[in-house]
Amino acid sequence: MNNLTDFGSALKKNREAKKITLNEISAFTKIDARFLESFEQGNFEVVPLVYARLFLREYSKYIDED
């Protein structure tokens, strides 16, 4: 595993521990659930870097993680 995969796995683990679904995050943030799922798999190249950073910030806020 690499650092991005580990980071994505940590995102998923924290989200699941709080019993939050990707669809909930998607509905609130208006970020397509496919992008969020890709991030959890460690694939951050599905969108340009500036968007990935913004999307991750919103995802993290929603699950109350820093």
TIVEX-113460 format. One record per atom (N, C-alpha, C): residue number from 1; chain; atom name; x, y, z. Coordinates in nm, 3 decimals. Each point is the difference from the previous one (the first is absolute). Last residue first. Layout:
# TIVEX-113460
ATOM num chaine atome       x       y       z
ATOM NUM      A    CA       X       Y       Z
...
This chain:
# TIVEX-113460
ATOM num chaine atome       x       y       z
ATOM  66      A     N  -1.022   1.624   1.110
ATOM  66      A    CA   0.095   0.103  -0.041
ATOM  66      A     C   0.086  -0.050  -0.115
ATOM  65      A     N  -0.527  -0.132   0.137
ATOM  65      A    CA   0.140  -0.042   0.014
ATOM  65      A     C   0.089   0.112  -0.052
ATOM  64      A     N  -0.510  -0.075  -0.009
ATOM  64      A    CA   0.058   0.061   0.119
ATOM  64      A     C   0.140  -0.055   0.031
ATOM  63      A     N  -0.306  -0.072  -0.385
ATOM  63      A    CA   0.019  -0.111   0.094
ATOM  63      A     C   0.069   0.046   0.128
ATOM  62      A     N  -0.089   0.323  -0.336
ATOM  62      A    CA  -0.126  -0.072   0.021
ATOM  62      A     C   0.015  -0.113   0.100
ATOM  61      A     N   0.382   0.249  -0.137
ATOM  61      A    CA  -0.088   0.079   0.085
ATOM  61      A     C  -0.127  -0.078   0.032
ATOM  60      A     N   0.297  -0.193  -0.307
ATOM  60      A    CA   0.052  -0.003   0.137
ATOM  60      A     C  -0.086   0.079   0.097
ATOM  59      A     N  -0.106   0.016  -0.462
ATOM  59      A    CA  -0.020  -0.136   0.051
ATOM  59      A     C   0.041  -0.006   0.148
ATOM  58      A     N   0.099   0.394  -0.229
ATOM  58      A    CA  -0.143  -0.011   0.028
ATOM  58      A     C  -0.036  -0.137   0.057
ATOM  57      A     N   0.444   0.069  -0.138
ATOM  57      A    CA  -0.029   0.090   0.111
ATOM  57      A     C  -0.147  -0.011   0.040
ATOM  56      A     N   0.144  -0.229  -0.382
ATOM  56      A    CA   0.047  -0.065   0.123
ATOM  56      A     C  -0.028   0.085   0.123
ATOM  55      A     N  -0.098   0.183  -0.423
ATOM  55      A    CA  -0.091  -0.111   0.030
ATOM  55      A     C   0.040  -0.070   0.129
ATOM  54      A     N   0.287   0.336  -0.163
ATOM  54      A    CA  -0.127   0.058   0.045
ATOM  54      A     C  -0.098  -0.110   0.041
ATOM  53      A     N   0.407  -0.134  -0.192
ATOM  53      A    CA   0.024   0.062   0.131
ATOM  53      A     C  -0.129   0.058   0.058
ATOM  52      A     N  -0.015  -0.175  -0.437
ATOM  52      A    CA   0.021  -0.109   0.097
ATOM  52      A     C   0.021   0.058   0.140
ATOM  51      A     N  -0.024   0.299  -0.361
ATOM  51      A    CA  -0.131  -0.052   0.039
ATOM  51      A     C   0.013  -0.111   0.103
ATOM  50      A     N   0.394   0.179  -0.177
ATOM  50      A    CA  -0.068   0.107   0.072
ATOM  50      A     C  -0.139  -0.046   0.046
ATOM  49      A     N   0.261  -0.294  -0.278
ATOM  49      A    CA   0.048   0.013   0.138
ATOM  49      A     C  -0.074   0.105   0.081
ATOM  48      A     N  -0.254  -0.242  -0.411
ATOM  48      A    CA   0.120   0.083   0.015
ATOM  48      A     C   0.032   0.025   0.148
ATOM  47      A     N  -0.254  -0.448  -0.093
ATOM  47      A    CA  -0.032   0.141  -0.022
ATOM  47      A     C   0.129   0.079   0.008
ATOM  46      A     N   0.024  -0.458   0.048
ATOM  46      A    CA  -0.125   0.000  -0.075
ATOM  46      A     C  -0.049   0.141  -0.030
ATOM  45      A     N   0.394  -0.170   0.262
ATOM  45      A    CA   0.022   0.056  -0.133
ATOM  45      A     C  -0.127   0.003  -0.084
ATOM  44      A     N   0.090  -0.193   0.446
ATOM  44      A    CA  -0.031   0.142   0.009
ATOM  44      A     C   0.017   0.070  -0.135
ATOM  43      A     N  -0.046  -0.506   0.250
ATOM  43      A    CA   0.011   0.058  -0.134
ATOM  43      A     C  -0.047   0.145   0.004
ATOM  42      A     N  -0.016  -0.332   0.364
ATOM  42      A    CA   0.133   0.056  -0.018
ATOM  42      A     C   0.023   0.059  -0.137
ATOM  41      A     N  -0.408  -0.187   0.207
ATOM  41      A    CA   0.083  -0.105  -0.059
ATOM  41      A     C   0.142   0.051  -0.025
ATOM  40      A     N  -0.335   0.291   0.161
ATOM  40      A    CA   0.015  -0.103   0.102
ATOM  40      A     C   0.086  -0.117  -0.049
ATOM  39      A     N  -0.112   0.342  -0.304
ATOM  39      A    CA   0.091   0.052   0.102
ATOM  39      A     C   0.025  -0.105   0.107
ATOM  38      A     N  -0.322  -0.096  -0.325
ATOM  38      A    CA   0.136  -0.005  -0.057
ATOM  38      A     C   0.103   0.049   0.101
ATOM  37      A     N  -0.453   0.043   0.112
ATOM  37      A    CA   0.041  -0.141   0.004
ATOM  37      A     C   0.142  -0.017  -0.054
ATOM  36      A     N  -0.195   0.422  -0.034
ATOM  36      A    CA   0.027  -0.031   0.140
ATOM  36      A     C   0.048  -0.144   0.016
ATOM  35      A     N  -0.143   0.140  -0.423
ATOM  35      A    CA   0.126   0.064   0.035
ATOM  35      A     C   0.039  -0.034   0.144
ATOM  34      A     N  -0.416  -0.149  -0.151
ATOM  34      A    CA   0.107  -0.074  -0.069
ATOM  34      A     C   0.136   0.060   0.031
ATOM  33      A     N  -0.403   0.209   0.150
ATOM  33      A    CA   0.044  -0.111   0.086
ATOM  33      A     C   0.111  -0.082  -0.065
ATOM  32      A     N  -0.090   0.529  -0.097
ATOM  32      A    CA  -0.042  -0.131  -0.050
ATOM  32      A     C   0.060  -0.111   0.086
ATOM  31      A     N  -0.109   0.481   0.194
ATOM  31      A    CA   0.114  -0.064  -0.066
ATOM  31      A     C  -0.045  -0.140  -0.040
ATOM  30      A     N  -0.252   0.331   0.263
ATOM  30      A    CA  -0.022   0.004  -0.146
ATOM  30      A     C   0.121  -0.051  -0.077
ATOM  29      A     N  -0.098   0.022   0.495
ATOM  29      A    CA   0.107   0.079  -0.061
ATOM  29      A     C  -0.019   0.023  -0.149
ATOM  28      A     N  -0.321  -0.256   0.262
ATOM  28      A    CA   0.026   0.123   0.073
ATOM  28      A     C   0.099   0.090  -0.073
ATOM  27      A     N  -0.107  -0.431  -0.175
ATOM  27      A    CA  -0.121   0.083   0.001
ATOM  27      A     C   0.025   0.135   0.067
ATOM  26      A     N   0.349  -0.322   0.005
ATOM  26      A    CA  -0.025   0.050  -0.135
ATOM  26      A     C  -0.121   0.094  -0.004
ATOM  25      A     N   0.097  -0.230   0.398
ATOM  25      A    CA   0.101   0.104  -0.024
ATOM  25      A     C  -0.024   0.065  -0.135
ATOM  24      A     N  -0.270  -0.364   0.102
ATOM  24      A    CA  -0.030   0.112   0.091
ATOM  24      A     C   0.096   0.116  -0.025
ATOM  23      A     N   0.078  -0.403  -0.229
ATOM  23      A    CA  -0.115   0.071  -0.056
ATOM  23      A     C  -0.041   0.118   0.088
ATOM  22      A     N   0.338  -0.297   0.143
ATOM  22      A    CA   0.050   0.089  -0.106
ATOM  22      A     C  -0.115   0.080  -0.060
ATOM  21      A     N  -0.061  -0.162   0.504
ATOM  21      A    CA   0.013  -0.058  -0.134
ATOM  21      A     C   0.057   0.103  -0.098
ATOM  20      A     N   0.042  -0.091   0.558
ATOM  20      A    CA  -0.036   0.098  -0.102
ATOM  20      A     C   0.020  -0.066  -0.136
ATOM  19      A     N   0.102  -0.149   0.479
ATOM  19      A    CA  -0.121  -0.047  -0.067
ATOM  19      A     C  -0.056   0.104  -0.098
ATOM  18      A     N   0.417  -0.007   0.269
ATOM  18      A    CA  -0.105   0.097   0.036
ATOM  18      A     C  -0.132  -0.032  -0.069
ATOM  17      A     N   0.384  -0.260  -0.085
ATOM  17      A    CA  -0.011  -0.003   0.146
ATOM  17      A     C  -0.111   0.093   0.049
ATOM  16      A     N   0.120  -0.003  -0.460
ATOM  16      A    CA  -0.080  -0.116   0.037
ATOM  16      A     C  -0.019  -0.010   0.152
ATOM  15      A     N   0.282   0.340  -0.169
ATOM  15      A    CA  -0.138   0.022  -0.045
ATOM  15      A     C  -0.090  -0.114   0.046
ATOM  14      A     N   0.462  -0.040   0.078
ATOM  14      A    CA  -0.059   0.104   0.085
ATOM  14      A     C  -0.146   0.026  -0.035
ATOM  13      A     N   0.242  -0.299  -0.277
ATOM  13      A    CA  -0.013  -0.056   0.136
ATOM  13      A     C  -0.067   0.100   0.094
ATOM  12      A     N   0.113   0.143  -0.436
ATOM  12      A    CA  -0.112  -0.094  -0.001
ATOM  12      A     C  -0.026  -0.056   0.139
ATOM  11      A     N   0.376   0.276  -0.058
ATOM  11      A    CA  -0.123   0.077  -0.020
ATOM  11      A     C  -0.121  -0.091   0.010
ATOM  10      A     N   0.417  -0.204   0.007
ATOM  10      A    CA  -0.027   0.068   0.128
ATOM  10      A     C  -0.127   0.083  -0.011
ATOM   9      A     N   0.161  -0.204  -0.390
ATOM   9      A    CA  -0.054  -0.101   0.092
ATOM   9      A     C  -0.035   0.061   0.134
ATOM   8      A     N   0.218   0.272  -0.314
ATOM   8      A    CA  -0.136  -0.029  -0.044
ATOM   8      A     C  -0.067  -0.101   0.092
ATOM   7      A     N   0.453   0.089   0.072
ATOM   7      A    CA  -0.080   0.118   0.034
ATOM   7      A     C  -0.146  -0.024  -0.036
ATOM   6      A     N   0.309  -0.328  -0.129
ATOM   6      A    CA  -0.016   0.000   0.146
ATOM   6      A     C  -0.088   0.117   0.045
ATOM   5      A     N   0.119  -0.016  -0.450
ATOM   5      A    CA  -0.094  -0.109   0.029
ATOM   5      A     C  -0.027  -0.006   0.150
ATOM   4      A     N   0.323   0.302  -0.141
ATOM   4      A    CA  -0.133   0.045  -0.043
ATOM   4      A     C  -0.106  -0.107   0.027
ATOM   3      A     N   0.460  -0.101   0.091
ATOM   3      A    CA  -0.055   0.101   0.092
ATOM   3      A     C  -0.140   0.045  -0.038
ATOM   2      A     N   0.130  -0.485  -0.163
ATOM   2      A    CA   0.074   0.125   0.002
ATOM   2      A     C  -0.070   0.100   0.092
ATOM   1      A     N   0.047  -0.574  -0.039
ATOM   1      A    CA  -0.085   0.119   0.000
ATOM   1      A     C   0.088   0.124   0.000
